[in-house]
Amino acid sequence: MTALRFAVPLILFTAACSPAWSDASVHLEQTAQPVTLVPAPVISVGVSDPNTQLILPWFLTDIINAINTRTSASDYLRTVGHGI
């Protein structure tokens, strides 16, 4: 008897909510907005004269390349650790 007392409300609740589940997916499809990615700016080091070539230390060049390629900090440190 007690099992029936708990089972009946659960069955009624499930039956009442089941039409809402199908409507929820339709509602999500209608309201979803496409995600647009904005390209991030690229870091560059230079001077005002385009004919001037900078010779940077290896670690600055590696840091700039890591930032521009979106390398994680841990991957960059691992690479630097292997190079030393």
Beta strands, then each sheet from edge to edge (+ up, - down):
end
